[in-house]
Amino acid sequence: MRYNTDLTDAQWNIIEPLFCMEKRGRHFQKHTKRELINAVLYVNKVNCQWRLLPNDMPPWGAVWSFYRRCKESGLWDKIMDALAEK
């Protein structure tokens, strides 16, 4: 299901390279980065609690953990800056 808060294809194309630059080891990922970002954007826009994410989104714990790691590493600011530039 698509939500109004989801990234457009053009927006995703802008920020996707930021994830390719990460130098972390390859490991099993159950959810795509795009799904995780869309979930964070949903929480931000509708101002809901993490635990109230719709069931068709990744589990709230995975979304929150992804967001926390992005904030701590500075990646989230790079994502927002890249989207704001366009």
C-alpha positions in Angstrom: 0.0 0.0 0.0 1.3 3.5 -0.8 0.9 6.4 1.5 1.1 10.1 0.7 4.2 10.3 2.9 6.1 7.7 0.8 9.1 8.8 -1.2 8.6 9.3 -4.9 10.8 7.5 -7.3 12.6 10.7 -8.0 13.2 11.4 -4.3 14.5 7.8 -3.8 16.9 8.2 -6.8 18.4 11.2 -5.0 19.1 9.5 -1.7 19.8 5.9 -2.8 23.5 6.6 -3.4 23.9 7.7 0.2 23.3 4.1 1.2 25.8 2.7 -1.3 28.5 4.8 0.4 28.1 3.0 3.7 31.1 0.8 4.5 29.2 -1.7 6.6 29.4 -5.4 6.1 26.8 -7.1 4.0 24.2 -8.8 6.1 20.7 -10.1 5.7 18.2 -7.3 5.5 14.5 -8.2 5.9 13.3 -4.7 4.9 14.6 -2.3 2.2 16.0 1.0 3.1 13.2 2.7 1.2 10.5 0.8 3.2 12.3 1.9 6.4 12.6 5.6 5.3 8.9 5.6 4.2 7.9 4.3 7.7 10.0 7.1 9.4 8.4 9.7 7.2 5.0 8.4 8.0 5.6 8.6 11.8 6.9 12.2 11.3 4.0 13.4 9.1 1.1 11.9 11.0 2.7 12.3 14.4 1.9 8.8 15.6 3.8 6.7 18.1 6.3 4.2 16.7 4.3 1.3 17.9 1.2 2.5 16.0 2.8 2.1 12.5 0.4 0.4 10.1 0.7 -3.4 9.8 1.8 -3.2 6.2 5.0 -1.3 7.2 8.1 -2.9 8.8 7.8 -3.6 12.5 8.1 -0.5 14.7 11.3 -1.8 16.4 13.1 -2.2 13.1 12.0 1.3 12.0 13.0 3.0 15.2 16.4 1.2 15.3 17.1 2.2 11.7 16.2 5.8 12.4 18.3 5.9 15.6 21.3 4.5 13.8 20.9 7.0 11.0 20.6 9.9 13.4 23.6 8.8 15.4 25.8 8.4 12.3 24.6 11.7 10.7 23.1 9.9 7.7 19.6 11.1 8.5 20.8 14.7 8.2 22.5 13.9 4.8 19.2 12.4 3.6 17.1 15.4 4.6 19.7 17.8 3.2 19.8 15.9 -0.2 16.0 16.0 -0.4 15.8 19.7 0.6 18.3 20.7 -2.1 16.0 19.4 -4.8 
